[in-house]
Amino acid sequence: MTTTFHAEPIAPTALAELRIRDDAGSPPRPYTDDEGDAPLRCCLRSSTVGERITLVSYAPLRRWAARTHADPGAYDEQGPVFIHAEECGGPADDSPGYPWARPGALRVLRRYDSRGHITGGRMLDLPGDADAALELALAEAFADPTTAQVHVRAVEYGCYHFRVDRP
């Protein structure tokens, strides 16, 4: 499937900083993944057994606001994300569809305006054609002219998966 919207991984400069100290001020604790399937936000794919990964605290709006001079105020939240322990080169250019678009997965799409304030959201139970459902939900989100970006998160843990900016 060709997607209209582009899923943004965590930026390389932020990843370099997170590999030293995360957004909660803690040093990373890398480990060898013995289970696989951790959602890696650096390259937007799932980990494989044997990879060196780390779980860090990440504040997506805070970092975006620092670049854009926005003020998310109380919407500045941080939470756990998996990343490779070392630089990985980012997403593969040939990755089809949206990351972690698995039928049956529960996702929430949170809309943010140019200030970084939440302007709405939508829960989505991904059907068999998960990519098409995400595509439609993102189109609906960006139909609101005040939407500057959308964060896609897992419902179960609230984990940030990726950001989509206004096209």
Buried (B, 14 or more C-beta within 10 A) or exposed (E): EEBEBEBBBBBEEBBEBBBEEBBEEEEBEBEEBEEEEBBBBBBBBBBEEEBEBBBBBBBBBBBBBEEEEBEBEEBBBBBBBBBBBEEBEBBEEEEEBBBBBEEEBEBBBBBBBEBBBBBBBBEBEBEEBBBBBBBEBBEBBBEEEEBBBBBBBBEEEEBBBBBBBEE
